Amino acid sequence: MDFVLDRLYRVIRFFLDWVVGYAAVAVMFLATFLAMLEVFRRYVFGVVYPWGQDAVTYGLVASVFLYFAVTQAKRSHLRVSFAIDMLEKAGMTRLVMFIRALLSTLGVVLYGALAWWGWPTVERSMLMERTTQSMVIQIWPFQLALVISFALMALVCLFQLYQDIRAMFGKTVFEWAPVEEGIDI
């Protein structure tokens, strides 16, 4: 079972790192380029695209949310680890493992719920043909990017939960994947 899950998680991580990650980076670069073009057009020619600001804003937001899944998979998310570090230094390794598994469980539940209940919003926006403030760009692609990012984060947290539970029983799975790599503050 560990072998099958390891292979599956490697495929998912490959997809996240090489497809989702680079797609998010490409969208961010395009949105940044469009923002610079808009500034140039505004101050040199005195004109702008009516949809430019919306495209930049929603493009940047979509790319950041998509990259959240890549960050979650690497466990490189921002975290406050003061309490965990104190418990670990006090020798409460089992409690730290339990808390880590609990947080992974909460991630699965929260991100899964947001993806589950976000999908009807995307459908409704498609049916109503809702647009951004410029009235040119449909809003559902950006909402879809958000729902996809939450679904991917829930999936990643599910694998991390499995990794955390196996660690509680003294087993090591996904040895290539980080167990704790947060950015401390």
N, C-alpha and C positions, 0 to 999 in steps of 0.2 A: 504494500500500500504506500509506504514512504517513497518508493522508487517512482511510482506512477504520479503521485502528487508533486514530487520533485521535478519531474519532467514537465508536468502541466504548469507549475509555477514558473519554470524557466521560460516556457513559451509565452506566458502572460507577461513576464518581466521583459522579454525581448520585444514584445509588441508595445509595451509601455515605453521602454527606453528608446526604441528606434523608430516607432511609428508615431505614437501619441506625443512623445517628447519633442521630436523634430518637427512635427506638424504644429505644435503649440509655439515653438520657436519661430517657425516660418510665418505664422499668423502675426506674432508679435513684431517681427521685423517689417512685415508689410504694413501693419497698422502704424508703426513708428515712421516708416517712409512716407505714408500718406499724411501723417501729421506734419512732417517737415514740408511736404509739398503744399499742404494747405496754408502753412505759415508763409511760405514763399509766395504763393498765389495771392494771399491776402495783402501782404505788404508791398509787393512789387506791382501786381496788376490790379489790386483792389477788388478782386472777385474770389469767390470760394464755391466749391461744390455744395449744393444744399444738403447733401447727405453725408458730407465728409466728416463732420464732428461725430455723428452717430456711428459711422463705420469705424472710426478710430476708437471711440469709447467702448463700444460693444465688442470690437475685435480684440482689444487689449484685455477686457474682462474675460472673454471666452478663452483666450490663450492662457491666462493665469489660472483659471479654474481647471483647464485640462492638465496643466502642468502640476497641479496639486496631487493628482494621482501618481505621477512619477515621483514626486517628493515623498509621498506616503510610502510608496514601495521601497524607497531607499531608507526609510525611517529618518529622513533628514528634516523633518518638520520642526518648527519652533516649539520648544517645550520648556516648562519651568520644572527643573528636576531637583530642587532643594530637598524636598521631603524624601524622594526616592534615594537620593545620595546619602542622606542621613540614616535611613533605614539600612541601606547596604553597608555603610561603615559600622553600624551597630551589630552587624552579623545576622540580620534578619533576611537572609537570602530567599527563603521560602515565601515570606510575605511580599517581597519585591516581585518575585515571579508571579504570585497571585494577583498583585495589583496590575502588573503588565498584562496579564491575561484578561483581567476585568476591563482594562482600558481598550484592549483589542475587541472585546465583546461589545463594549459601548460604541466603538467605531463601526462595527458591522451593523448594529441596530440603527444608529443615527444615520449613517450614510445610506443604508438600504432603505430606510423610511423616506428619506429625502428624495431618493431616486424613484421609489414606488409612487409617492404622492406627487412628485413633480411631473411625471409623465402625463397625467390628465391636463395639466397646465399647458404643456406643449401641444397636445391635441386640440385644446380649446383655442389656443392662439392660431393654430393652422386653420381651423374651421372658421374663425372670426376674421381671419386675415389681418391680425393686429400688426401694426407697424410701429417703428420707432417715432420719435418726435418729428423727424423730418418728413414723415409720411411717405417715404420712398422705400425703406428697407424693412422687410418682414422681420419680426422679432423672434419667431420660433427657432431659427437656427442657433441663436445665442442661448435660448432656454434649453435647447437640445444638448448643446455642449455642456451646460451646467449639469443636466440630468445624467449624461454619460460620465462626466467626471465623478459624480457621486456614486454611480453604480460601480465604476472602476475602483474607487476608494473602498467601497464595501467589499468587493472581491479581494482586494489586497489585504484588507484587515482580516478577512476570513482565513487566508493563508497565514497571516501573522499570528492569529489566534491559535491555529494548529501548531505553529512553531512554539508558541508560548506554553501551550498545554503539554506538548511533548517534553519541553525543557523542565517542566514541573515534575515530570516522572523520570528525569535524568537522561532523556534521549535527546540527541542532537539531530535536527533535520534542517534542510536548507542551509548547509554549512557555508555556502557561498553568499548567502543573504545576511545582511547585518541584523543583529538583535537589538542594538541600541546605538543609534548614530545621530540623535537629535542635536540641534544647535542650541547649546545652553545659553540662558540669559541669567 
